[in-house]
């Protein structure tokens, strides 16, 4: 999963044209942590993974390789 996650994070970030630092700030993590996820040196906690999926507007399933469809799931009414 770690390699797929790393590749998909890189792909999403390149699509946005943002730096690792800017993505990290938007997701509430350090740049070093984001680099570790994108380089497959570390796996994020589920809460961080959810924030990254929300930021990139993709599903967690897409980020971790359970599907090739990046479409996020509809939000449940609160």
C-alpha positions in Angstrom: 0.0 0.0 0.0 2.8 2.4 0.9 4.2 2.5 -2.7 0.8 3.0 -4.2 0.0 5.8 -1.7 3.3 7.5 -2.5 2.7 7.4 -6.2 -0.8 8.7 -5.9 0.1 11.5 -3.6 2.8 12.6 -6.0 0.4 12.4 -8.9 -2.3 14.4 -7.1 0.3 17.0 -6.0 1.7 17.4 -9.5 -1.9 17.8 -10.8 -2.4 20.7 -8.4 1.0 22.3 -9.2 1.6 22.9 -5.5 4.8 22.4 -3.6 5.1 19.8 -0.9 5.3 22.6 1.6 2.0 24.1 0.5 0.2 20.8 0.5 1.6 20.0 4.0 0.4 23.4 5.4 -3.1 22.8 3.9 -3.3 19.3 5.4 -2.0 20.5 8.8 1.2 18.5 8.8 4.9 19.2 8.5 6.6 19.3 5.2 9.0 16.5 6.4 6.0 14.3 7.2 4.5 14.9 3.8 7.8 14.2 2.1 8.0 10.9 4.1 4.5 9.9 2.8 5.3 10.8 -0.8 8.7 9.0 -0.7 7.0 5.9 0.9 9.2 6.2 4.0 6.2 6.3 6.3 2.4 5.8 6.3 0.1 8.5 7.5 -2.4 8.0 10.3 -6.0 7.6 9.1 -7.0 11.2 10.1 -4.1 12.6 8.1 -5.0 10.4 5.2 -8.6 11.6 5.3 -7.4 15.3 5.3 -5.2 14.6 2.3 -8.0 12.9 0.4 -10.3 15.8 1.2 -7.7 18.3 0.1 -7.1 16.5 -3.2 -10.8 15.8 -3.6 -10.3 12.1 -4.0 -11.4 9.1 -2.0 -9.1 7.4 0.5 -9.7 4.1 -1.4 -8.1 5.8 -4.5 -5.1 7.0 -2.5 -4.4 3.6 -1.0 -5.0 1.7 -4.3 -8.3 0.0 -3.6 -9.8 1.6 -6.6 -8.5 3.4 -9.7 -11.5 5.8 -9.6 -10.4 9.0 -7.8 -14.0 10.2 -7.4 -14.6 11.0 -3.7 -17.6 9.6 -1.9 -20.6 11.9 -1.4 -20.7 13.6 1.9 -23.3 12.5 4.4 -25.6 15.1 5.8 -24.7 16.2 9.3 
